[in-house]
Amino acid sequence: MVKRKEDTPQRVANRRYEARNKEKRQAASGNFQTMIPRDLFVEINAFLKDRNMTKVDFIKKAYEMLKSSTNSGTH
């Protein structure tokens, strides 16, 4: 069983804030919550670090590339 850390005024305030803003945060952004093999994870992180690119930028770029290649094949 996981033991919860002692409540401090800041932790209590953080929990209240998270509870109040949960829906707004979920409406504004999403999370893929996926797992990949560790070797691939390390490789991708090294690739992104070499290019000073964030994971979000990588996802956007890959999405745009795949979307444009798919659209060009159907026209």
N, C-alpha and C positions, 0 to 999 in steps of 0.2 A: 504494500500500500504506500502511495506517495504521501509524504508528510508535507502539508502546506506551510509556507513560511508564516512567521508571526505577523499579525496585522499591525501596520503602522498607519498613522493618519494619511500619509502619501499613498500607500497601497489601497486604502479604503477609497480615497478620492479618485485614484486611477480606475478602480473597478466601477465606481459610479459613472465616471466619464465614459468608459467603454460601453457600459450598458445603455446609456443615453444616446450614444452616437453610433451604435452598431449598425442599425439599418441604413443610416446615411452613408457610412463607410462602405457597406456592402453594395449599395446602389452606385457608388462612384467608381469602384474598382473590383477586380476579380483575381482569383488565384487558381492556377491549374492544379495545384496539389498533386504532383506526379512524382514518381520515383524513377531514377535511371541508374544503371550500373555505375559503381564508384569510378571505374576506369574512364568511362565516357564523361562523367561529371568533371573529373580532374582535367581531362583533355579539353573539354569545352571551356572551362574556367581559364585555363592557360591561354587558349586561343583568344578569348575575350580580353584578357589582361594585356596580351601583346598588342591588341588593337585599341586599347583604352575604350572598350565598348561595354555597356551595361547589358544585363540579361534582357531587360525590357526592350532596349534598342535592337538587340539581336532577334528577338521574337517578332518585332515590328518589321524589320528588314526581311527576314525569312518569309513572313506572311505576304508582304508586298511582292516579293520575287515569285513565290508560288502562285499568287493570285494573278499576276501579270502573265506568267507562262501558261497558266490554265486558260486565261482569256484569249491569248494570242493563238492558241491551238484550236479554239472553237470558232474564230472569225474567218 
